[in-house]
């Protein structure tokens, strides 16, 4: 398969590596385009470092939540926020301790009554993550942002309460 990056085609073979020594999987780029352009079908998309620490990969489908067009989008935002918060802390100890990048599109009403939306790039690195996982995650973040051209506001979260605080902060204007 032909591999491409923001700077052009690299021909056949593996994508170029980032400063951390790991590459971005093409599936990350595909789902980011679905999130960011065109139909914008996803409420949130999630990435993580592969178990062999060699590539940033798209997280399994349950972590990539599609928008529910049948309900109010503000309500859909709240439902998706609850769902992703639960997913990040349930499962086995290894899964719970895995750092992840979550790109989330919040739709909300501001305190002054305006309907708006904002994408937030959540850097989820729980305190229970192993040192090596934290290091690879941290050194890979800039490469992921640069490669996908993510321009969303970034928020670091070490505990689930920090993720649950994002929506109220957006509504009252303390997170821009």
JOBEL-V12909 format. One record per residue. N is the residue number from 0. PSI is psi as a letter, one per 40 degrees, with the letter a starting at -180 (none if undefined). D_LAST is the distance of its C-alpha to the last C-alpha in Angstrom with 1 decimal. Layout:
N_PSI_D_LAST ; N_PSI_D_LAST
This chain:
0_i_39.8 ; 1_h_38.2 ; 2_h_35.0 ; 3_i_32.4 ; 4_a_29.3 ; 5_d_27.0 ; 6_e_29.7 ; 7_a_32.6 ; 8_i_35.3 ; 9_e_36.8 ; 10_a_39.8 ; 11_i_41.1 ; 12_a_40.0 ; 13_i_37.0 ; 14_i_33.7 ; 15_i_33.1 ; 16_i_31.7 ; 17_a_28.6 ; 18_d_28.9 ; 19_e_29.2 ; 20_e_32.1 ; 21_i_30.8 ; 22_i_30.2 ; 23_h_27.8 ; 24_i_29.8 ; 25_d_30.0 ; 26_d_29.0 ; 27_d_25.5 ; 28_d_25.3 ; 29_d_26.9 ; 30_d_24.6 ; 31_d_21.5 ; 32_d_23.0 ; 33_d_23.6 ; 34_d_20.0 ; 35_d_18.5 ; 36_i_21.3 ; 37_b_24.1 ; 38_e_24.3 ; 39_f_21.2 ; 40_e_23.2 ; 41_h_21.2 ; 42_d_18.6 ; 43_i_18.3 ; 44_i_20.3 ; 45_h_21.3 ; 46_i_23.0 ; 47_i_25.1 ; 48_h_27.8 ; 49_i_31.3 ; 50_d_33.8 ; 51_e_35.7 ; 52_f_32.6 ; 53_e_33.4 ; 54_i_30.7 ; 55_h_27.2 ; 56_i_28.0 ; 57_h_26.6 ; 58_i_26.7 ; 59_i_29.3 ; 60_d_28.8 ; 61_e_27.9 ; 62_e_24.6 ; 63_g_23.7 ; 64_h_23.1 ; 65_i_23.8 ; 66_i_22.4 ; 67_h_25.0 ; 68_e_25.8 ; 69_e_28.2 ; 70_i_25.7 ; 71_h_22.8 ; 72_d_19.7 ; 73_d_17.7 ; 74_d_20.6 ; 75_d_20.7 ; 76_d_17.2 ; 77_d_18.4 ; 78_d_21.7 ; 79_d_20.3 ; 80_d_18.0 ; 81_d_21.3 ; 82_d_23.3 ; 83_d_21.3 ; 84_d_21.1 ; 85_d_24.8 ; 86_d_25.6 ; 87_d_24.0 ; 88_e_26.3 ; 89_i_29.4 ; 90_a_32.2 ; 91_i_34.3 ; 92_d_33.4 ; 93_d_32.9 ; 94_d_30.4 ; 95_d_28.5 ; 96_e_28.3 ; 97_h_27.1 ; 98_i_23.8 ; 99_i_21.8 ; 100_h_18.9 ; 101_h_17.3 ; 102_h_15.3 ; 103_h_14.2 ; 104_h_13.3 ; 105_h_12.0 ; 106_h_13.4 ; 107_i_13.0 ; 108_h_13.7 ; 109_i_11.5 ; 110_d_13.4 ; 111_e_14.8 ; 112_e_16.2 ; 113_h_14.5 ; 114_h_14.7 ; 115_i_11.9 ; 116_i_11.0 ; 117_h_8.6 ; 118_h_10.2 ; 119_h_9.5 ; 120_h_12.2 ; 121_h_13.7 ; 122_g_16.3 ; 123_h_18.7 ; 124_g_21.4 ; 125_i_23.4 ; 126_d_25.4 ; 127_e_28.5 ; 128_i_28.1 ; 129_i_31.0 ; 130_d_30.6 ; 131_d_31.5 ; 132_d_29.0 ; 133_d_26.2 ; 134_d_27.4 ; 135_d_27.7 ; 136_d_24.3 ; 137_d_22.7 ; 138_e_24.8 ; 139_e_24.2 ; 140_d_20.4 ; 141_d_20.2 ; 142_d_23.1 ; 143_d_21.5 ; 144_d_18.2 ; 145_d_20.5 ; 146_d_23.1 ; 147_e_21.0 ; 148_f_18.7 ; 149_h_15.6 ; 150_e_12.5 ; 151_i_10.0 ; 152_h_7.3 ; 153_i_9.9 ; 154_h_10.6 ; 155_h_14.2 ; 156_h_16.2 ; 157_e_19.8 ; 158_i_20.5 ; 159_d_19.9 ; 160_d_18.5 ; 161_d_15.4 ; 162_d_14.9 ; 163_e_15.8 ; 164_e_13.3 ; 165_d_10.3 ; 166_d_11.0 ; 167_d_11.7 ; 168_d_8.4 ; 169_d_6.7 ; 170_d_9.7 ; 171_e_9.8 ; 172_e_6.4 ; 173_e_6.4 ; 174_h_3.8 ; 175_none_0.0
